Amino acid sequence: MHSSARRRFLAKASAWTAGALTVGRLEPAVLPDHASPPVPTERVSLDGEWLFHTDPDNTGEQKNWVRTSDFPPDARPVTVPHTWQIEAPLVDYRGVAWYSRTFDVRPEWQHSAVRIEFEAVFHSAHVWINGVSAGEHTRKAYTAFTLDVTKLLKWDGPNSIAVRVDNAFDEHMLPRGRSSDWAHDGGIYRPVSLLITPKIFVDRVDVDALPDFASGDAQLKITAYARNTGSQPWKGRVSFTVVDDETGLDALVKPDAAELTIAPGADVTAQLTAVLPKAKLWHFDHPRLYRLELSIADGATPAHQFATNFGVRRFETRGTAFYFNGERIRPMGVERMAGSNPEFGMAEPAEWIDHDHADLQNLNCVFTRVHWQQDRRVLDYCDRHGIMIQTEVPTWGPDTFKGMGDQPDADIMQNGIEQLREMIARDRNHPSIVSWGLCNEIGGQNPPAYHFAENMLHEAKRLDPNRLCSYASHSLFKTPGKDVSGLMDFVECNEYFGSWSPGDPQAMSRAIDAIHAAFPDKPIVISEYGYCACTADRPEGDERRREILRTHDAVLREKEYIAGLIFFCYNDYRTHVGDRGQGVMRQRVHGVVDLYGARKESYDLLRHESSPIESLAVEGHPTAFQVTLRTRSAVPSYTLRGYTLRGVSYGYGEIPVERLSVAVPELAPGKEITLQLAFSDLRPWHVCLDVLRPTGFSAYTLEWKA
C-alpha cells in the first residue's frame, strides 16, 4: 500500500464502526434536554484460549461435556478463532468436536441484555451457558448468529460456555455433501464476542442510499429493527446522525425522526427516510463511506445507539453494459479462495486477510466474486479500499440436485433461503457488495436447479430490491436460452476452454457469441476462466496459465457485450478434492500465487492484463521526460479520476534519490495524454514510473534504465 494511503487508512480506522462496534462517536449531534447520552453496544471478545476435544463417538453431551467441570481432563488448549483441519492428526477428521471456556461478567450487566455472537462456526453449533442450552445454529457454515444469554448468566462467579461443533459432510445443507471444491474446515473459525446493550436495543439497521444525479443528493431509506427484552412496554423516539467518515463531520442530523412503541418481548421495525445533501459517492477508486449512528431513547431508561457504515452508489445494467454511478465501466479482477494458507486454514487472522486483499489490489482487481459468505473483515476491507464484490450462497455444483425430481428437495430449498436471508441481513449495508450470488455451476437447465435459482432470485429481490443478482453458470454451452441465467440481472459464464473443456480460443469465441445471441440484451461477465492443473493429463505449468490468460483476454476484448472479467484464481487453494499435495497441503493448483502467497510468473501478467492502462511510453532525457499514458478502450476500462504519475529516480547502488509526482487529468477509456517529468540528476541509474490510483495502489509500473 502506498504510504500516504496507509496513513489515511490508519487515521480513519480509529474512528469507524462496523455493525455495533463501540469505537467511534458516542453521542448524536442533538439530544432532547431530558435524555442521557445513548449507550453504544459494548463488544467483549471471547477470542483466545479455549479447551478443545474431539468427539468421534458423539457421546459428549451424554458425558455432560456441556459443563466445564465435566469437560474431559485431557482436553487441550487452542486459540479461537480455530480450525482443527490444519493439524496433521485431524486433517481428515469430519465429525463432532467440543470447545469450552470460562468468562467473567460485570455486575452492572444485570440491567442489560447480554448476547453472544459467533461470526461463523463450520457448520453446525449447539451452545450451552453454565450447562444450560442457549440455542443452536445448524447447517449454515459461513453466516453469523447471535444468542441471548442474559437469563443464563451467573452474577456471583465465573460463567462457562461449551460449544458442540459438527463438520461432517451433510446431504441436507449447502454445500451439499461432498459437492463443493474448497476446504471444509471445522471449528469456531471466526471471532466470538459478547454483546452488551440496554434491554431495549437496536438489533440491526438497513440502509439503502441511492444517488440522485440531477441534484447531487442521496435518497436514504433506513429500516431499524428494535427489540424489547424487558418486562414492561416501551415508548420512545428514534434519532440519527450521518457522519462523513473521511472528515468526521456531521453530514445530516435528525434528532426526532420517529416514534417507536415496543411491547415486552417484541421486535418492531421503524421505517425512516431522509435526503443526504451533496452526497459523496462510493467508487472503487474513491471508496468514500458514511457512518449512520441511530439511537432510540425515552428519557428514562438507558438509550441505545447502533452504528453502521454505508456508501452512496448505484450499480446497474443498461442493455449489455454495467453502469456505475451513471458511467459505463468494464471491470476486471480475480477471485480469491479463502482458507488456503496451511498455517491458518479458514481461521484467518486479520493480518492475512489484509495481506491477500492488498495483493489483489496490486493485481488491479476492482471486481471479484467468492463462492461463500465472507468474513466481515473481508467486506470491511473491500468497503474501505475499493473492491467490488459478489458474495454468494455456497450452492456449488450440479450434484447439489442429484436424485431430485422437478423441484428441489424442501430441505435444500429451505437451507438456501435461510442462508440467503442471513447473508443479506448481515451484509447488505456494505457498498462493496454490488451483486448477490445465488449459486455456482449447478446445471442451470436441470429442472430442480432451475427452480431453486428462480426461488432464490425472488427472495433476494424481496429482501434487497436495489441490488443486482446473478449466478455463475457452466451450463450455457448447449441450448443456452434454456438456462436459468435468463432470469438473472446479468449472465455469468464460467469458461475453461483449453482446460476443463476442449477447444481453442476460437471455439471459446464462438461459444460466447452463441450465449450473447441467446441473451442479446444482457451483460455477460466471464465469472471464471483460467487454467487448472487438476488432472494427470494437465501437469502444472505456469506457461500454460499465462497463455490462456493472454489469448482469452484478446478474444474477449473484441466483444462489446462482455461487461467484465474475473480470472480464477488468485491462489492455489486447499480443498478436500484436491489432486496435489498431502494432508493439510491437499490442493488445486489454479492460482497466480501458491498456498503461501509466493508469486508465479503469471502474477505479473495478470497485473498487466487487469490494468485500465494499456501502455506507458517514455521519450526524452530524465531531465525532460515526456511520458505518454494511454487507457484501454476494452475490458478493463473505466474513466481515470484522481490518478497520479509518480517517478522515483535511483542512483548508483540502487539508492532512491529523487521523487516527482504529477496529477493525471481525467482520462476516459481509449484516450491518451502526455505528461512532463524533469529530474535533477543528469545520469540516474534508472527511473521507476508508477501510475497510482487515488487509493495509493499502483495501476501500472514502468522501469526506465539509462
C-alpha positions in Angstrom: 0.0 0.0 0.0 1.2 3.5 -0.8 2.4 5.2 2.4 0.1 8.2 2.2 -2.9 5.9 1.7 -1.8 3.8 4.6 -1.6 6.8 6.8 -5.1 7.9 5.8 -6.4 4.4 6.4 -4.8 4.2 9.9 -6.2 7.6 10.8 -9.7 6.6 9.7 -9.5 3.1 11.3 -9.6 4.5 14.8 -12.9 6.3 14.2 -15.1 3.9 12.4 -17.6 1.2 13.4 -18.6 -2.0 11.8 -22.0 -3.2 12.9 -22.3 -2.5 16.6 -18.6 -1.8 17.5 -18.2 0.5 20.4 -15.5 2.8 19.0 -16.3 6.0 17.2 -18.8 8.7 18.0 -20.9 8.0 21.1 -23.3 11.0 21.1 -25.7 12.2 18.4 -25.3 15.8 17.4 -28.6 16.8 19.1 -30.3 15.3 22.2 -33.6 16.2 23.9 -33.0 18.1 27.1 -34.2 15.2 29.3 -32.2 12.5 27.6 -28.9 10.9 28.7 -26.2 10.1 26.1 -27.1 6.9 24.3 -25.1 3.8 25.2 -23.4 2.0 22.3 -23.1 -1.7 22.1 -20.2 -2.9 24.2 -18.3 -5.7 22.5 -16.3 -8.0 24.7 -14.1 -10.5 22.8 -14.2 -14.2 23.7 -11.4 -15.0 21.3 -8.3 -16.5 22.8 -7.7 -19.7 24.8 -10.4 -22.4 24.8 -10.3 -26.1 25.6 -10.8 -28.4 22.7 -11.6 -32.1 22.4 -12.9 -34.3 19.5 -15.9 -36.5 20.0 -15.8 -39.2 17.3 -18.4 -41.3 19.1 -20.7 -38.3 19.6 -21.1 -39.0 23.3 -20.0 -35.6 24.7 -23.5 -34.5 25.6 -24.2 -37.8 27.3 -21.0 -37.4 29.3 -22.1 -33.9 30.3 -19.3 -32.0 28.5 -21.7 -29.1 28.4 -20.3 -28.2 31.9 -16.7 -27.0 32.3 -16.4 -29.2 35.4 -17.1 -32.3 33.4 -15.1 -31.4 30.3 -12.6 -34.2 29.6 -9.4 -33.7 31.6 -7.2 -34.4 28.5 -8.8 -31.6 26.6 -6.1 -29.3 25.2 -5.9 -25.5 24.8 -6.4 -23.9 21.4 -6.7 -20.4 20.3 -10.1 -19.3 18.9 -10.6 -18.5 16.0 -9.6 -22.1 15.4 -9.9 -24.9 12.9 -8.7 -28.4 13.6 -8.3 -29.2 9.9 -4.8 -27.7 9.8 -3.5 -30.0 12.5 -1.8 -33.1 11.0 -3.7 -35.7 13.1 -7.1 -34.1 12.3 -6.8 -33.1 8.7 -9.4 -35.7 7.6 -11.5 -35.6 10.8 -15.1 -34.9 9.9 -17.5 -35.1 12.8 -18.1 -33.7 16.2 -15.7 -31.7 18.4 -16.2 -29.6 21.5 -14.9 -26.2 22.7 -15.2 -24.9 26.3 -14.0 -21.9 28.3 -15.0 -19.7 31.3 -15.6 -16.0 31.2 -16.4 -13.2 33.6 -19.4 -10.8 33.7 -19.6 -7.4 35.3 -22.3 -6.7 38.0 -23.7 -3.8 36.0 -24.6 -6.1 33.2 -27.5 -7.4 35.3 -29.6 -4.4 34.0 -28.6 -5.1 30.4 -29.3 -7.5 27.6 -26.3 -9.8 27.0 -25.9 -11.8 23.8 -23.2 -13.9 22.3 -22.2 -13.5 18.7 -20.4 -16.2 16.6 -19.3 -14.7 13.3 -19.3 -18.3 11.9 -18.9 -21.9 13.0 -18.4 -24.7 10.5 -21.0 -25.9 10.0 -23.3 -26.7 13.0 -23.1 -25.4 16.5 -25.0 -26.1 19.7 -24.2 -23.7 22.6 -24.5 -24.2 26.3 -24.1 -21.5 29.0 -23.4 -22.8 32.5 -24.7 -26.2 31.4 -28.0 -24.9 30.0 -28.8 -24.9 26.3 -28.6 -21.4 24.8 -29.5 -22.4 21.3 -28.1 -23.7 18.1 -27.2 -22.7 14.5 -27.2 -25.7 12.2 -26.1 -26.4 8.6 -25.1 -22.9 7.9 -21.3 -22.7 7.8 -20.5 -19.2 6.8 -23.1 -16.9 8.4 -23.1 -15.2 11.8 -25.6 -15.9 14.6 -26.4 -14.4 17.9 -28.0 -15.9 21.0 -29.5 -14.0 24.0 -27.8 -15.5 27.1 -28.9 -12.9 29.7 -31.1 -15.2 31.8 -28.4 -18.0 31.8 -25.6 -16.0 33.4 -24.4 -16.2 37.0 -23.5 -12.9 38.7 -21.6 -14.3 41.6 -18.8 -16.0 39.9 -17.3 -17.2 36.6 -19.5 -18.4 33.8 -18.9 -21.3 31.4 -19.6 -21.8 27.8 -19.5 -25.1 25.8 -19.9 -25.4 22.0 -20.6 -28.6 20.2 -19.4 -28.3 16.6 -20.1 -30.7 13.7 -18.4 -30.5 10.3 -19.4 -33.9 8.9 -20.4 -33.9 5.2 -24.2 -33.4 5.2 -26.6 -34.1 2.4 -29.3 -31.7 3.8 -27.4 -28.4 3.6 -25.4 -26.2 1.2 -22.8 -27.0 0.2 -24.5 -30.4 -0.1 -22.4 -33.4 0.9 -19.1 -33.5 -0.8 -20.2 -31.5 -3.8 -18.1 -28.4 -3.2 -14.4 -27.8 -4.1 -12.8 -26.0 -1.2 -11.7 -26.6 2.4 -14.4 -27.8 4.8 -12.6 -26.6 7.9 -14.4 -27.5 11.1 -14.3 -25.3 14.2 -15.1 -21.9 15.7 -13.1 -20.3 12.9 -14.2 -16.7 13.0 -14.3 -14.3 16.0 -16.7 -14.7 19.0 -17.9 -11.8 21.2 -20.3 -10.9 24.0 -22.6 -8.0 23.0 -23.9 -5.9 25.9 -26.7 -3.4 25.3 -29.7 -1.9 27.2 -32.7 -4.2 27.5 -34.3 -2.1 24.8 -31.9 -2.1 21.9 -31.5 -1.8 18.1 -30.6 -5.2 16.7 -29.9 -4.1 13.1 -30.2 -1.2 10.7 -30.6 -1.5 6.9 -29.5 1.5 4.9 -30.4 2.0 1.2 -28.6 5.0 -0.2 -29.2 5.8 -3.8 -27.7 8.9 -5.5 -29.9 11.5 -7.4 -27.5 12.5 -10.2 -29.6 15.6 -11.1 -29.4 17.2 -7.6 -26.3 15.6 -6.3 -28.2 14.4 -3.2 -28.8 10.9 -2.0 -32.1 9.4 -1.0 -31.8 7.4 2.2 -34.2 4.7 3.3 -33.4 3.4 6.8 -35.0 0.4 8.4 -34.3 0.0 12.1 -35.0 -3.3 13.9 -35.5 -2.9 17.6 -36.1 -5.3 20.4 -37.6 -5.1 23.9 -36.1 -7.8 26.2 -37.6 -6.1 29.3 -40.8 -6.9 31.1 -42.6 -3.5 30.5 -43.8 -1.8 27.4 -41.5 0.8 26.0 -42.2 4.0 24.1 -39.6 6.4 22.8 -38.2 8.2 19.9 -35.7 7.5 17.1 -32.9 9.9 16.2 -30.0 9.5 13.9 -26.9 11.3 12.6 -25.0 10.6 9.4 -21.2 11.3 9.7 -18.8 11.8 6.9 -16.3 9.1 7.6 -13.4 10.9 6.0 -13.8 14.2 7.8 -15.6 13.1 10.9 -18.1 15.9 10.4 -21.9 15.6 10.6 -23.4 15.4 7.1 -27.1 15.0 8.3 -28.8 15.2 11.7 -32.3 14.0 12.5 -32.9 14.5 16.3 -36.5 13.5 16.2 -37.0 11.1 13.3 -39.9 8.9 14.5 -41.8 7.5 17.5 -41.4 3.9 18.5 -43.5 1.6 20.7 -42.4 -1.9 21.7 -44.3 -4.4 23.7 -42.4 -6.7 26.2 -40.5 -9.4 24.4 -41.4 -8.0 21.0 -39.5 -6.9 17.9 -40.5 -4.0 15.8 -39.2 -2.1 12.8 -39.1 1.6 12.1 -39.0 2.9 8.6 -37.3 6.3 8.1 -36.5 8.4 5.0 -34.2 11.3 4.5 -32.2 13.2 2.0 -28.4 13.3 2.3 -27.3 16.6 0.7 -24.5 16.7 -1.8 -23.5 13.1 -1.2 -20.1 11.8 -1.8 -20.3 8.7 -4.0 -18.6 5.4 -3.2 -16.4 4.2 -6.1 -13.7 1.5 -6.2 -11.2 4.3 -6.9 -12.8 6.6 -4.4 -14.2 4.4 -1.6 -16.0 7.2 0.4 -18.0 6.0 3.4 -20.6 7.4 5.7 -21.5 6.2 9.2 -25.1 6.1 10.4 -25.5 6.5 14.2 -29.1 5.6 15.1 -30.4 6.0 18.7 -33.6 5.1 20.5 -34.4 6.9 23.8 -37.3 7.6 26.1 -35.6 9.9 28.5 -35.9 7.4 31.4 -34.4 4.0 30.6 -30.9 3.7 29.1 -30.9 4.7 25.5 -29.1 2.6 22.9 -27.1 3.6 19.8 -26.3 1.4 16.8 -23.7 2.4 14.2 -23.2 1.1 10.7 -21.2 2.1 7.7 -22.7 2.6 4.3 -21.9 4.1 0.9 -23.8 6.0 -1.7 -23.6 4.4 -5.1 -25.6 2.9 -7.9 -24.6 -0.2 -9.8 -26.9 -1.1 -12.6 -27.3 -2.7 -16.0 -28.3 -0.9 -19.2 -28.6 -3.3 -22.2 -25.3 -5.3 -22.3 -23.3 -2.9 -20.1 -22.7 -2.1 -16.5 -23.1 1.4 -15.3 -21.6 2.6 -12.0 -22.8 5.9 -10.7 -24.2 6.7 -14.1 -21.0 5.9 -16.1 -20.2 2.8 -18.1 -17.5 0.6 -16.6 -16.0 -2.7 -17.8 -14.2 -4.0 -14.7 -11.8 -6.9 -14.2 -10.5 -8.8 -11.3 -9.6 -12.2 -9.8 -11.2 -14.5 -7.3 -9.5 -15.4 -4.0 -10.2 -18.7 -2.2 -10.1 -18.0 1.5 -8.7 -20.5 4.0 -5.8 -21.7 1.7 -2.8 -20.8 3.8 -1.9 -24.1 5.6 -0.8 -22.2 8.7 -4.3 -20.7 9.3 -6.9 -22.6 7.2 -10.2 -20.9 7.4 -9.3 -19.3 10.8 -7.5 -16.5 9.0 -6.1 -13.6 11.1 -6.9 -10.0 10.1 -3.3 -9.6 9.0 -3.5 -12.3 6.4 -6.9 -11.1 5.2 -5.4 -7.7 4.7 -2.3 -9.2 3.0 -4.2 -11.1 0.4 -6.6 -8.2 -0.4 -3.8 -5.7 -0.7 -2.2 -8.2 -3.1 -5.5 -8.4 -5.1 -5.4 -4.6 -5.4 -1.8 -4.7 -6.5 -3.1 -7.0 -9.2 -5.5 -4.2 -10.3 -8.5 -6.2 -9.0 -11.5 -3.9 -8.7 -14.2 -6.7 -9.3 -14.3 -10.1 -7.7 -16.7 -12.8 -6.5 -16.5 -15.5 -3.9 -18.1 -18.9 -3.5 -19.4 -18.5 0.0 -20.3 -15.8 2.6 -17.2 -13.9 3.6 -15.6 -12.9 6.9 -16.9 -9.4 8.0 -13.2 -8.2 7.8 -13.0 -9.1 4.1 -16.1 -7.0 3.4 -14.8 -4.1 5.6 -11.5 -4.2 3.6 -13.4 -4.0 0.3 -15.5 -1.1 1.5 -12.6 0.9 2.7 -10.1 0.2 0.0 -12.3 -0.2 -3.1 -13.1 -3.7 -4.4 -16.5 -4.5 -5.8 -17.5 -8.0 -4.8 -20.2 -10.6 -5.4 -20.7 -12.7 -2.3 -22.6 -16.0 -2.6 -24.7 -18.7 -1.0 -22.5 -21.8 -1.3 -24.8 -23.7 -3.7 -22.0 -25.4 -5.6 -22.1 -28.0 -8.3 -24.7 -30.0 -10.2 -24.5 -32.8 -7.6 -26.4 -30.4 -5.3 -29.6 -31.5 -7.1 -28.7 -35.1 -7.8 -31.6 -37.5 -7.4 -34.3 -34.8 -7.2 -37.5 -34.5 -9.2 -38.8 -31.5 -11.0 -38.5 -29.4 -7.8 -35.6 -29.0 -5.4 -35.9 -31.0 -2.2 -37.6 -29.0 0.5 -34.7 -29.2 3.0 -32.2 -27.9 0.4 -34.5 -25.1 -0.7 -35.1 -24.1 2.9 -31.4 -24.1 3.7 -30.6 -22.0 0.7 -33.3 -19.4 1.6 -32.1 -19.3 5.3 -28.5 -18.7 4.2 -29.6 -16.1 1.7 -31.6 -14.3 4.4 -28.8 -14.4 6.9 -26.2 -13.2 4.3 -28.4 -10.2 3.3 -29.3 -9.3 6.8 -25.7 -9.0 8.0 -24.0 -7.7 4.8 -26.5 -5.5 2.9 -25.0 -2.2 4.0 -21.6 -2.9 2.5 -21.3 -0.7 -0.6 -18.6 -3.0 -1.9 -21.2 -5.8 -2.5 -22.6 -5.0 -5.9 -24.3 -8.3 -6.5 -25.7 -11.2 -4.6 -24.6 -14.6 -6.0 -27.2 -17.3 -5.7 -25.3 -20.4 -6.8 -22.4 -21.7 -8.8 -22.2 -24.3 -11.6 -25.5 -26.0 -10.6 -26.6 -27.2 -14.1 -29.0 -24.4 -14.7 -31.1 -26.3 -17.2 -31.9 -29.1 -14.8 -35.4 -28.5 -13.5 -34.7 -28.7 -9.7 -31.7 -26.5 -10.1 -33.6 -24.0 -12.3 -36.4 -23.7 -9.8 -34.0 -23.4 -6.9 -32.2 -20.5 -8.5 -35.6 -18.9 -9.5 -36.8 -19.1 -5.9 -33.6 -17.7 -4.6 -33.8 -14.8 -7.0 -37.3 -13.9 -6.0 -36.4 -13.9 -2.3 -33.2 -11.8 -2.9 -35.2 -9.2 -4.8 -37.8 -9.2 -2.0 -35.2 -8.6 0.7 -33.0 -6.2 -1.3 -34.7 -4.9 -4.5 -31.9 -2.4 -5.4 -29.0 -4.9 -5.7 -28.3 -7.0 -8.8 -28.4 -10.8 -8.6 -26.8 -13.5 -10.7 -25.4 -17.0 -10.7 -22.2 -18.4 -12.2 -23.2 -20.9 -14.9 -21.2 -23.7 -16.6 -24.2 -25.0 -18.5 -24.5 -22.3 -21.2 -22.7 -24.0 -24.0 -25.6 -26.0 -25.2 -29.1 -24.5 -25.6 -28.1 -21.5 -23.5 -31.6 -20.0 -23.9 -33.0 -22.7 -21.6 -30.6 -21.9 -18.7 -31.9 -20.1 -15.6 -29.3 -17.4 -16.4 -32.0 -15.8 -18.5 -33.8 -14.8 -15.3 -30.8 -13.0 -13.8 -29.9 -9.3 -14.0 -26.8 -10.3 -15.9 -25.3 -13.5 -17.2 -22.3 -15.1 -15.5 -20.4 -17.7 -17.5 -17.6 -19.9 -16.3 -15.5 -20.9 -19.3 -12.4 -23.2 -19.2 -11.7 -23.8 -22.9 -8.3 -25.4 -23.1 -8.5 -26.7 -19.5 -11.7 -28.4 -18.2 -13.3 -28.1 -21.7 -11.7 -29.0 -25.0 -11.3 -26.3 -27.6 -9.1 -23.3 -28.5 -9.8 -19.6 -28.1 -11.7 -19.6 -31.4 -14.0 -22.3 -30.2 -14.5 -20.3 -27.0 -15.3 -17.2 -29.0 -18.0 -19.0 -31.0 -19.5 -20.4 -27.7 -19.6 -16.9 -26.1 -21.2 -15.4 -29.2 -23.9 -18.1 -29.0 -24.6 -17.1 -25.4 -24.9 -13.5 -26.4 -27.3 -14.5 -29.1 -29.5 -16.2 -26.6 -29.4 -13.1 -24.3 -28.8 -10.2 -26.6 -30.0 -7.6 -24.0 -28.0 -8.8 -21.0 -24.4 -8.0 -19.9 -22.2 -11.1 -19.9 -19.5 -11.5 -17.2 -16.9 -14.2 -17.6 -17.1 -15.1 -13.9 -14.3 -17.7 -14.1 -11.6 -18.5 -16.6 -8.0 -19.8 -16.3 -6.1 -23.0 -16.1 -6.2 -25.8 -13.6 -3.5 -28.5 -13.5 -6.1 -30.7 -11.9 -5.8 -34.0 -13.8 -2.9 -36.3 -14.8 -3.0 -35.1 -18.4 -2.7 -31.5 -17.3 0.6 -31.2 -15.4 1.3 -27.9 -13.6 2.9 -25.4 -15.9 2.6 -21.7 -15.4 3.4 -21.1 -19.0 0.0 -22.6 -20.0 -1.8 -20.4 -17.5 -0.2 -17.3 -19.0 -1.0 -18.5 -22.5 -4.7 -18.9 -21.6 -4.8 -15.6 -19.9 -3.3 -13.7 -22.8 -5.3 -15.5 -25.6 -8.7 -15.5 -23.9 -8.4 -11.8 -22.9 -7.5 -10.9 -26.5 -10.7 -12.7 -27.8 -13.0 -11.4 -25.1 -11.8 -7.8 -25.5 -13.2 -7.8 -29.1 -16.7 -8.4 -27.8 -18.6 -5.2 -26.8 -21.2 -7.2 -24.8 -18.6 -8.5 -22.4 -19.2 -6.4 -19.3 -16.5 -7.8 -17.0 -13.9 -10.5 -16.4 -13.0 -12.4 -13.3 -9.9 -14.6 -13.5 -9.8 -17.9 -11.5 -7.9 -17.7 -9.4 -5.6 -15.7 -7.2 -4.2 -18.6 -5.2 -3.7 -22.3 -5.3 -6.3 -23.4 -2.8 -6.8 -26.1 -0.2 -9.7 -28.5 -0.9 -10.8 -31.9 0.2 -11.0 -32.9 -3.5 -7.5 -31.7 -4.3 -5.3 -33.7 -6.6 -2.0 -32.2 -5.5 -0.3 -32.3 -2.1 -0.8 -34.3 1.1 -2.6 -33.7 4.3 -3.1 -30.0 5.1 -1.4 -29.2 1.7 -4.0 -31.1 -0.4 -4.9 -28.6 -3.0 -5.9 -27.5 -6.5 -3.1 -25.8 -8.4 -5.0 -23.0 -10.0 -3.5 -19.6 -8.9 -1.0 -17.0 -9.8 0.3 -17.4 -6.2 0.9 -20.6 -4.2 -0.7 -21.5 -0.9 1.7 -19.3 1.0 1.3 -16.3 -1.4 4.5 -16.7 -3.3 4.1 -15.2 -6.8 4.4 -17.2 -10.0 5.3 -15.6 -13.4 1.6 -15.4 -14.2 1.1 -12.9 -11.4 2.8 -10.1 -13.3 0.9 -10.9 -16.5 -2.4 -10.8 -14.6 -1.4 -7.4 -13.1 -0.7 -6.1 -16.6 -3.8 -7.6 -18.1 -6.1 -6.2 -15.4 -4.8 -2.6 -15.6 -7.0 0.0 -17.1 -3.8 1.5 -18.6 -2.9 0.0 -21.9 0.6 1.5 -22.2 3.1 3.9 -20.7 5.8 5.2 -23.1 8.8 7.4 -22.3 10.7 9.7 -24.6 13.5 12.2 -24.0 16.0 12.5 -21.2 15.4 12.2 -17.4 15.7 16.0 -17.1 12.9 16.4 -19.6 10.9 13.1 -19.8 7.8 13.0 -21.9 5.5 10.2 -20.6 2.6 9.2 -22.7 -0.2 7.3 -20.9 -2.9 5.5 -22.8 -6.0 3.9 -21.3 -7.7 0.7 -22.6 -10.8 1.0 -24.7 -11.9 -2.5 -23.9 -12.2 -4.5 -20.7 -10.9 -3.5 -18.2 -11.9 0.1 -18.9 -13.3 3.0 -16.9 -12.6 6.7 -16.5 -9.5 7.5 -14.5 -10.0 10.3 -12.0 -7.6 11.4 -9.3 -4.7 9.3 -10.6 -1.1 10.4 -10.2 2.1 9.7 -12.2 5.0 9.2 -9.8 8.6 8.8 -10.8 11.4 7.8 -8.5 15.0 8.0 -9.7 17.7 5.7 -8.4 21.4 6.5 -8.3 24.4 4.3 -8.0 23.9 1.3 -5.7 20.1 1.4 -6.4 19.6 4.2 -3.9 16.4 6.2 -4.4 17.5 9.9 -4.7 14.5 11.9 -6.1 10.8 11.6 -6.3 8.5 13.6 -8.6 4.7 13.4 -9.0 2.2 15.0 -11.4 -1.5 14.7 -11.5 -3.1 12.8 -14.3 -6.1 14.8 -15.7 -9.4 12.9 -16.0 -8.9 10.4 -18.8 -11.7 8.4 -20.4 -11.3 4.9 -21.9 -9.3 4.7 -25.1 -7.7 8.1 -24.6 -4.1 9.2 -24.1 -2.2 12.1 -22.6 1.4 13.2 -22.4 2.9 14.4 -19.1 6.2 16.0 -18.3 8.7 14.9 -15.6 12.0 16.7 -15.1 14.6 15.1 -12.7 17.6 17.0 -11.4 20.1 14.1 -11.9 21.5 14.1 -15.4 22.6 10.5 -15.1 20.3 8.4 -12.9 20.9 4.6 -12.7 17.3 4.0 -13.5 13.8 5.5 -13.0 10.7 3.7 -11.8 7.5 5.2 -13.1 4.1 4.3 -11.4 0.6 5.4 -12.2 -1.0 5.5 -8.8 -4.7 5.1 -8.1 -6.4 7.5 -5.7 -6.3 4.6 -3.2 -2.5 4.6 -3.4 -2.1 1.3 -5.2 -0.1 1.2 -8.4 -2.1 0.5 -11.6 0.9 0.4 -13.9 4.7 0.3 -13.5 7.4 1.0 -16.0 11.2 0.7 -15.3 13.4 3.0 -17.4 17.1 2.3 -17.5 19.8 4.5 -18.9 
